Amino acid sequence: MTSEHRTDHAGPVIVWFRDDLRVADHPALHAAIELGQPIVALYLLDQQSTGIRPLGGAARWWLHQSLRSLGDSIAALGGRLVLRRGAAGPIIARLVHETDASAVFWNRRYGLAERTIDTAIKSDLRERGVDAHSFAGSLLFEPWTIQTGQGGSYSVFTPFWRACTAGAPPRAPYPTPAAIPGWAGDPTTAALVSDDLDDWGLQPSSPDWAGGLRASWTPGEASAQALLHIFLAESLPRYATERDEPAQNATSRLSPHLRWGEISPYQVWAATQTAQRGLRGSELASATRFLAEVGWREFAYHVLFHAPDLATENLRPAFDAFPWPPLDQDALAAWQQGRTGFALVDAGMRELWRTGSMHNRVRMVTASFLIKNMLVDWREGERWFWDTLVDADAASNPFGWQWVAGSGADAAPYFRIFNPELQAAKFDPHQQYIRENVPEYGTDAYPAPLVDLGETRRAALAAYERVKGQSAS
């Protein structure tokens, strides 16, 4: 037991679950169990505190399933997941009073609103004599520990990742606990009132549009571990060569599980390190590339930490001068519904609507098409993905959109415009992915192209000249 987390008061410890819906490798839960006091496992749905961005529809569906799974996992260990809804500060204070809690533990979050909330709660609890501790459970490297030689934050991925990997390796994952102590024999905690998950209305009902999500995904910690095992055993050796081909089963599909913390990056890192020991040559390069993608997720969160308005403000201020034309709502709807007349774009947008996800290569193509061929502000696309992706998070979603737009960190140059026809020919040469998602492709029922690729490319580059001029002035 670490002395820094020991409490003198025998009351229960509240473990506040957030974007870490698992029991294995959960630092806050691990530390609480070490104390040997009764544990109150809490999930708090806060969409009321200042600055908290309400979840999108697909994310709400995933959260419902994930909480159900987490509750079952905690119950199997002898505990109980308490659900509460409301602004975090008052809810935590009330629960501490109800339970006479000695401590509140949680794993850290990195958005500004979340950090502000957590800091205020920690200060309030400590002033009232309640221990409050936060832990590193969601990132391999804390944002304030990775700095340039001048003491600033990195804006380019390669030196960022080099700095991350040059130091001590990530810690080993904590094991799955054998039990969660104290619940059954503690009358105070056993009597706690919990919300009914079904009353939160997270699942769609009128209409129920989530059939494709249910067919595509099984949220929860057990599913995340199973996917990691399958990926490492079957797909990791060919990841580097096939990861850009959407028809191939070469990616891990772990993104939503990482987003909701059903698996930790520490678990992914450790398992991949073990799996790559038997690899050589190109197969070993695949493992290195996969771990760099884990690093790309880290980079997005580090950027968010230093630029909390990532979803609404251009990271590069010069792009504030970009001359976006008036929004054509009909054209935007055609993009959203996969009716642009460009098969790879439409396939991706329909995959997104049906499954709540999209292959990463196709995400770049669909985003580039919206921004640079349709001249639609990247924020429109970011909002649509926020509502429709099961893995939409506050860092990777806006970070990816700004990367494609050219306005973000380590961004693709604005003049790099993904031609959807060339991308389809290169990465889906047999049209397997396209035909799976756009069955009417090649028939009279398929719509004509929404734009002329050549003309819109020239228009986009002309608009970019204004940004360059602003940057030079």
N, C-alpha and C positions, 0 to 999 in steps of 0.2 A: 504494500500500500504506500502510495506517495504521500509524504507528510504535508505537502503543499495543498492537497485536496482534503485532508482529514478535517472533520468537523467535531466540535465539542458538544454539540446538541444532537440528541438521538432521534430527532424527527426524520421523516422520509426525505429522500432526495428526488426532486423532480428532474426527469430527463426529458428535455424539450426537443422533440423530433421536428425537423423542417424539411429540407431537401436532402434527407439522409434516411430514407425509409427502408432500413435494414437493421438486423441485429448483429451480424458479423462485421468485424472491423469498424466498429462504431465507438470512437474514442470517448465520447461523453458517457455512453452506456457502460463502457469498460471501466472508466474511472469511478462511476457510481457503484458498480458491483463490487469493486475493490474495497469500498467503505464498509460493506456488509450491513447497510441499513436498508429499510424498506424503500422500494423504488416506485415512483409514480411516473409511468410513461405517458407523455402528453403529446398530442398533435393539436395544433391551434391553427384554424383557418382564419387568417387575418387578411381581409381585403378592405379594411377600414382605416388603418393607420396611414398617416400622411406619406405620400410618395409610393405606396405599394401599388404595383401594376396588377389589375385584375387578370386572372388566368383566362386564356383563350378556351374555346369550346373543347378542342381535342385534348388539351392539357387537363381540363376538368374531368373528362372521361377517364383518363389514365389515373389521375389522383384517386378517384373513387376506388378503382380496382386495386391500386397499390396499397391504400389504407386498409382495405379488407384483408389483403395478404399479410400486411404488417401486423394487424391485430391478431390474426391466426398464429403468426410466428411468436408473438409475445405471449399469447395464451398458452402455447405449447411449452413455454419456459416457466410457466407458473405466474405470469403477470397478466396485466390487463391494460389495453390502450384506452386512455381517456381522451375523448374528443370534445373540444370546445371551439366556439366561433366568436370572433370579435376582435377589437383592437388589442394587440399583444400586451401592452403595458398593464392595463386594468385587469385583464384576464389572468396574467401571471400573478399579480399582487393578490387577487382574490383566491387563487388556488393555493398560494403559499399560506394564506390565512386559514383556509379550510383544513389544510393538512398539517399545519404547524411545521412546515418543511424546514429542514436545516440548510438545504442547498438547492440550487438550480444549475444544472449542467446542460450545455448545448454545443453543437459544432457550428463553426463560424459560417457566416454569409458575407458576400463581398460587394453587393450593391450599396449605394450611399444611403438610401432610405432604410434598408435592412440594418446596416451598421449603426445608423443613428438610433434606431429603435433598440438594438441590442445594447449599445453603450448606455442609454438612459435606463434601461431595465437593470443592467449590472450595477450601475451607480446607486439606484434606488434600493435594490436588494441589500447591498453591502452597508448602506447607511442604516438599514433596519436590522443589521446583524445576521443576515442570511448570506451564506457563501454563494458566490456566483462565479462560474468558471466557463470559459469557452475553449474549444479545442480545434485542431486542424484535422478535418475529416473529409473535405471535399476537393482539396487541391494538393498536389504533391509538393508544391513550393509556395509558401506564403508570399503575397505580392510585395510586401515591404522588405523581403529578404533578397530579392533579385534586382540588382541595380547596376547601372553602367558605371564605368570608371569615374565619371563625374558626379555620381550619386543620384542620377535621374532614372527614369523608367525607359525601357526599351521600346522602340517603335518598329523594329525589324525583327522578324522571327528568328532567322539563323543565329545571330549573335545572342539573342535571348535564350534560345534552347541550348546553345553552347555554354552559356553561363549557368543554366540550370543543371546540366549534366556534368559540369566540371567539378562540382562540389560533392558533398557526401550523398550517397544514394538515398532514395526514399526509404522510410522505415518499413519494417516488415508488418504485414497486416495483423491486427488483433484477431484472435480466434473467436468462433461462435461461442457465446456463453453457455455454460451448462444449465444455468437457471437464473431467473430474476428473483432476488430474495425478498421475502417479507410480506408479499401481498396477502396471501390467504390468512395469515395470522394477525393481520393488522386491521382492527375494526374501522379506524379512521379512513384509511385509504380504500378499504373494501366498500365503504358506503358512498364513495364519491359518485356524483351524478355525471353521466357522459351523454353527449348528444348522440342521437341516432344518425349514422352516416347517411341513410336514405333521405333524411329530412334536409340534408344540405343541397339537394337538387343538382348534384354535379353531373348526373347522367342525362342525356337528351331524351325527351319523351314525346314531344309533339312538334315535329315528327322525331322518331328515333332514327337518326342518321348514322349511328355508330356500328352498324352491322359489319362493314368492311374493317373497322378497327378491331372488333372482336375476333374476326376471322384471321387477322394478321398478327395480333400481339397477345401475349399473356403477361400482363404486368406482374411484378413481384420479384423478390430476391432470388427465389429458387429458379425462376425462368432466366434471370440474368446470369446466374452461375452456369446453367445448362448451355446458354448461348456462348458464353466464353469458352467453355470446354469444347464445344463442337467447333468453334472457329479456330482455336489453337490446334486441334487435332486434324482438321480437314482443310481449312482455307488459308491459314497463316503462310505456308510455304509459297503460295502463288499470289499472295496479297499484292505485292509490288507490281506484278505484271498484269493482273486482271481487275484491280480495284476500280478502274475507271470504266469498266464495261457493265452497264446496268443489268444486262441479262444474265450475268454470271453471279453465282453465289459466293463472292469473294470478300465481302465485307463482314464486319463483326455483328452489325445490327445492335450494338450495345448503347448507341447514343441516347435513346430515351431512358434506359436503365441507369446510365450515368447522370442524366439530367435530374432524375428523381432520387438519386443516391441509393438505388436498390443494389448497386455494386459500387465500390469505391475505386478511384484511380490507383490506389495502393494495391488492391487486389488484382487489378488488370496488369499493373506493372510487374508484380511479383510472379504471377502466373506466366506472363510472356517471357520474362527472364528465364524461368525454368524451361519453358517449351523451346526456346531458341538454342539451348545448349547442344542439342543434337543436330542443328542445322548448319549448312555450309554454303558458301557461294551466294547465288541469287536468293536461295531460301533464307539465309541469314539476313540478307539485305531487306527481305520482306519484313522480317521482325523489326529491324531498325526503323523501317519506314512506318510501320504500324505504331511503334512507340513515339515516333515524331508526330503522328496524328493525335496521340494523347497529349503531346506537348502543345499542339496547335490549340486544343481546348484550354490548356493552362494559359496560353498567351492571350486568348480572348478574355479570360477572367482578369488577368493582370491589367489589360487595357481598360476593362470596365472599372476596375478599382481606381485607376487614375483618371478616367474620363466617364463619370457616372451618367452623363447625358447621352451615352452612346446610341440610344435608340431614337433620339430626336435631333441631335446636333451633329453636323459634319465634324469629324475629327480634324480634318484639314480645313481651316476657315476659308481658304480661297474658294472652296466649292459653294460657299454661301452665295457667290455671284453667278452660279449656274442658271441659265435662262430657261427654267422649266416652262413649257407651254401650258395653257389651260388644260385641265384634266378631262379627257374624253371618257365618261363613265361607261359608255357602251363598249369601247375598246378594252377598258380595264376589266369589265365583266367577261369579255371573250377570253382574256388571258386567264382569269380566275377559273373559268369553266373548261379550259382546255379546248378552245375553239379558234385558235389563231391561224390555222392552216399550215402550221409548221409542226411536223409530226413529233419530233423529239420534245419540243416545248409542250405540246398538248398531252403527250404520254406522261410527262412528269407531273403536270398539273392535275391530271386525272388520277395518277397514282397517289398524289398528295390527298386529294379529296376522299379517295376510297380507303386508304390505309393510314392516313395521318403521318405519312413519312414520304421521303423522296430520296432517291440515290444521289449522293453528293455531287457527282459530275453533272447530273441533270439539274441539280439546284443551281449550279453556276450558270448553266445555259439558260434556264428559265429566268434567272435574275438579270443576266446580261440582256436578254431579249426585251424585258420590260423596261429597263433603264435606258438602253442604248439604241434599240430599234423602235421602241414605242415612245421614248423620251418621257417616261413617267418617273417622278421622284422616287428614289429608293425607299423612302419611308412608307409609301403605299404598299410596296411589296413586303416590307418588314412587318407591317400590321397584319397582312393577310397570312403570312407564315405564322405569326404569333397565334393567330386564332385557329389555324388548321394543323399545325405540327404537334405531334405528341411529345417531341423533344425540344420544343421551343423554350429557350431559356434567355435570361437577361443579358448574357454575354455573347454566346455563339451566334444567336440569331441576328442582332444588329451588327455584330462584328463582321459576319459573312456578307451581309448586304452592303456594308460600307467598303469591304474589300473589293467586291465586284464593281461598285460604283466608282472606285478610285479615290474616294474621299476619306478612307480609313487608314489604319496602321498596316504597314507592309503591303499596301494595296496593289492590286493589278493596275498597271498603267491604264488610264482612261481609254487610250486608243486601242487597247486590247479588247476587241469585241468578238465574242464567241459567235461564229456563224452556225446557226442551228442545223443547217443542212450538212455542212462539212463535219460537224461534231457527230451527227447521226451516222454518217458514212464511216467515220473512224471508229466509233465506240459501240455502235449497234449495226454492224454491216449486214447482218442477216435479218434485221428488222424484228427480231424476236421480242425485244422490250416494247417497241412501238406497237406491234400488232396485239400484244397482250393487253395493252392499255387503251388502244384506239382501234377497235375492231372494224370500224367503217373506213379506215385509211385505205386509199386507193379506189374508193367507190365514189359515185356521184353524190353520196350523202356527206362526204367530207368537205368542210368549208374551203373556200378559196383563201389564199394567203392574205393575212390582215394588212401587211405592209410590204413594201419593196425593200429587200435587204440592202441593196446598193444605195438607194436614195437615202434611207434612214441612217445608214452608216455615215454617209457624207454629212447629213444634218447633225448627227451626234458629234462628229469631229469639229464641225464649225462651231457648235455650241461650246465645245471644250476650249476652243481658242479664246473665248471670253474669260474662262477660268484662268488660263495661262497668262492672259494679259493682266488680270487682277492680281495674280500671284507676283508678277514681275514689277508691278507698280508700287 
